[in-house]
Amino acid sequence: MYSFAKYKEQYRANLLLALPVVLTQVGQILTQVADNLMVGRYGGDDPTPLAAVSFGGSVFFILFIAAVGVALGLTPLVGALYARKEHERSARLLHNGIIFYTTLGFAVAAIQYAITPLLYHLGQPVEVVDMAIPYYHMLVYSMPALMLFFSFKQFLEGVGNTRVEMVVTIITNLCNIGFNALFIYGNLGFPEMGAEGAGLGTLLSRILAPLLMLAYFLNRSQYRAYLKGFSPRSLARKDIRALLRMGLPIASQMFLEASAFVGTGIMMGWFSKEALSANQIAMTLGNCAFMIVMSIGAATTIRISHCYGAGNIGELTLAARASYHLVLAWNAFAALCFIALHGWIPTLFTSNAEVIAIASELMLFAALYQLADGVQNVSVGILRGIQDVKIIMPIAFISYWLLNLPVGYLLGFTLGMGPSGLFVGFSFGLSAAAVMLILRIRRSVRRLHAAA
């Protein structure tokens, strides 16, 4: 039977870690909202600029999220070492992470740039693709700086410090909004760049982020010690293999999940650019809810990795359950907000009546998958924390590629539900992922109890 007193300390511990991450994610999503509001208002009744940002961002997101997934593998490894006070080993992982992840950022950027001609072969209106490419290129140029930032960010999360990323993200996001005001509209004598200006603002703010992180490390003795002896020659096959063993399954899971959302966005363009713009509005609001979920999931990984490293399985179980309670409460609230405000929120982004009507309907269907989305994300966070990550890729493949996308296509095109049918596909995929991940966790935790 549920008892608040039993979980009170777990809620407090989880929230202390999660709240700075929440503020970090809120800052990021507010910047995305600001981007879309400013680009949408720039376009007025013309949905093309907003559709271009939606399409360019979606294509960029596929490989971006896979690269970030690789970097997320650093957190549970450092978390377990930190609990065992193995600081020298943690430092070696940080050194290798900085070199490897930044190199990966350059490699991913090269691939993203090389596939630019493919954007014209994804069934989107030509005028949307023409406007999307300059914006897309700005995002591509930001990849190396972004991966360097994640090297520092994921290490700090591993040692339980989530406040620094919050401060850095808030600073850079405020800069991003200021850059947008200059470059989108051409204020203070700068050229009017429209959608491309939003991309330039993002690029400049992402270059600033790792510089601020590095400055923090160099100005704090306890973190400066982790950088001692850093050299490109620090690269070690053993450490890279450890990072890849943990990071690749996480990256695969995130790629498969993201590809379902990106694939849905591309299929939206097959209906019309109005549907594509409406999808961008609905997904932006969906991301507002999901970023809070991601924060709880990140805090869950940190807490679970510390409990796992210390061999405290009883505490691990309580921390995991507390995270489920928190995320279910949040997603229930988010779903109610989507339902109550579905007709008003889209009017903030555009004055196009058709875009508003489609977006209003999509928000109702987004409310349907909120609870399942929260459960599956926290479940992945738990599995990362106990370093049981190999299973999450096949679960993601079944959920998103064999269920989500096919069901969405069937309902949206074959059965004639239109854009709303594509969103119903999310409910099938996310619910399947939630169920399979919970079953895996129950099995893994039983094994940990038996071993203890």
C-alpha angles and dihedrals in degrees: 000000000000117000122182091204090057093057101030095101091043091054090050094048093046094047093048087060096036101047096068089046089048090054089047092052093042088054091051094047092046087055090051090048089048090049092052094042092050095044092043092051090045089058095045109182090354108092093193099095093049091044090051093053089047094050097041092047092048094053091046091048096063098070093025093062091045091054091047089050090059090053092050088068089074094068101064092041093052091040094058092045091048091054088053091045093240094150098159092056090047090054092053090052090051092051092049091043093054093051098039099042094046090049088049088053091057091047094050091047090053091052093046091051093047093055093055093110089058090068089078091057100057097087098257126139109273094233090055092051092047090056094039098057099068089047091047092051092054089055091047092054089056096061100094093049090045093053092047088054091051091052090063095036097053092046091053091049089052091058090045099256109132098151099079094057087051093056094043093048094048091050094048093044092053088050090050092055090049091049090050092054089054101042105032096051100022098241125174092020097305118134117267102247103166113194092000088057090059088055092049090052090052092049094052094047091049091052089053095051100069090042090058091046092051091048090054093051092048093049098049115070095208090056097035086063089063090059094050111123094013113163137149084249088065088085109119127183092219093057094043090052090051091051092048095046089056099032105044097062089047090048091048092051093048092045093051093047093045092047089059091057093041091046089052090051091052091049088051087063089058088067099046143300087262089060090047091052091047090051090054090054094047093045091049089056091043089053089053088062094038095052090062088049090051089052092054089046092051091049089048091055091051095048094043093047091052092049090045093050091049092046092238100144096165091057089044091057094049092047091051093050091047090055091053090052092051096047094046091052091050096047093048088055092047092051091052091050092051091052096044097045102032094113097046107040097065090057088067091064105042145002093218106118096208093050090049092051094050094044092050091056094045091055090059091055091045087060089061096066100041098100094046090048091054095048095049093048095051089045090056089049090055093050091049090052093055090041092241096134107133092085096055095073097059090043089053092048092054094043102045107025101032097036115014102048098036093046091047092051092046093051097038101045112010097042095033102238091134122202092347091060090060090056092050086061088066091061091056095046099043094045092052091049092049093052096046094046093051090051090052093049093051089053094046095047091050088055092050091051090049092049091048 
